[in-house]
Amino acid sequence: MKLKKILAGLGAFIAPFIFAVSVFAARTDMLDISGNNTTLSQSDFTSIRNNYGVKAVTIKISEGSTYAWSGAKNAIQNAQAAGLYVNGYHYANFGTLAKAQSEANWAVQNARADGLGVGSVLAVDVEASIFKQNSKAVNDANIAAFNAIVQAAGYRTDIYTSASWVGTYVDVATGSGWIAAYPTTVTTDRYPDYNGWQFSSKMQFTGISGHFDITQLYTSYYTAGTDKNAVISASATTNVTKVTKSTTKTGIAVDGKWGSATTLKLQQIYDMKYQDGKISKPSSLVKVLQKHLGVTQDGYMGPVTIKKMQKKLGTPVDGKISSGYSNMVAAMQKKLNAGVKPF
């Protein structure tokens, strides 16, 4: 992805010396490609599959609100013909809710045009500098809005980001996520609680020019629920010292709407006596939230309580919960899915 561009030129210069002595210790389960890579034919994908145990490929579809990779359609067709599980990703460049929604529609439009099958993963690539300009809560809410549109179009979603960004600029729930981190030497398993770990941007394949991003998968998310180890043999690769298989966790939809599922999740995480997904008037759940927020515990969701919630979550403060999509509710849902009390 884009954060490797600077490394590409340097990697090309030193590659003959590195690969003469280095052996990757992680499995080469998934390849991701963009316009920065060599064009791969069906036979190239087949060779990578057979000789390196690659099971899946994730292809760049789009970027921002105007760029679409012209090679995506051909890459999807060739990878599918080679029997790989094919997914896509969108390089995000949004800092507002409206921009996130615009980019989501652009990503879906191009994914459909390129022939990315419904049910495939269409991940959001979060590494642009614009994300450093907002709070983590705002970024989380904008990403949730992006994902809601992608999911409504029939695609599955995930977040790609650098390990150093997790918890700082973006939340990535355990059991999801595609994490990038490139240690000098790969000798042990890292980030096993996520879907996958992109451990190198300098992978080389015999007979194919250039360097590639490569990922070790921990779940079957990118192989459409099929056991990643049963898809294609990984005999040509070397396993890390210890591989911990993580099970993908399910959560409530991050749709920005406060419904019964969100209420039930709140009741559960605050260990309420009654867990029925309903908010009465007055509400014991609201009283608990108000206690944590430090406001009058009257059991009613009024402007004062809502403003405190919005401030706590780092979303715009207006004392109102939007009926269509609420940044505050989306940020709250994200924390609930991560198993964290939002207040």
Secondary structure as GFF3:
##gff-version 3
##sequence-region A 1 343
A	DSSP	three_ten_helix	2	4	.	.	.	ID=ss1
A	DSSP	alpha_helix	5	18	.	.	.	ID=ss2
A	DSSP	beta_strand	30	33	.	.	.	ID=ss3
A	DSSP	alpha_helix	42	52	.	.	.	ID=ss4
A	DSSP	beta_strand	56	63	.	.	.	ID=ss5
A	DSSP	beta_strand	67	68	.	.	.	ID=ss6
A	DSSP	alpha_helix	72	81	.	.	.	ID=ss7
A	DSSP	beta_strand	85	91	.	.	.	ID=ss8
A	DSSP	alpha_helix	97	114	.	.	.	ID=ss9
A	DSSP	beta_strand	122	126	.	.	.	ID=ss10
A	DSSP	three_ten_helix	129	133	.	.	.	ID=ss11
A	DSSP	alpha_helix	136	152	.	.	.	ID=ss12
A	DSSP	beta_strand	159	162	.	.	.	ID=ss13
A	DSSP	three_ten_helix	163	165	.	.	.	ID=ss14
A	DSSP	beta_strand	178	180	.	.	.	ID=ss15
A	DSSP	beta_strand	196	205	.	.	.	ID=ss16
A	DSSP	beta_strand	208	217	.	.	.	ID=ss17
A	DSSP	three_ten_helix	221	223	.	.	.	ID=ss18
A	DSSP	alpha_helix	228	231	.	.	.	ID=ss19
A	DSSP	alpha_helix	260	269	.	.	.	ID=ss20
A	DSSP	alpha_helix	284	293	.	.	.	ID=ss21
A	DSSP	alpha_helix	303	313	.	.	.	ID=ss22
A	DSSP	alpha_helix	327	337	.	.	.	ID=ss23
###
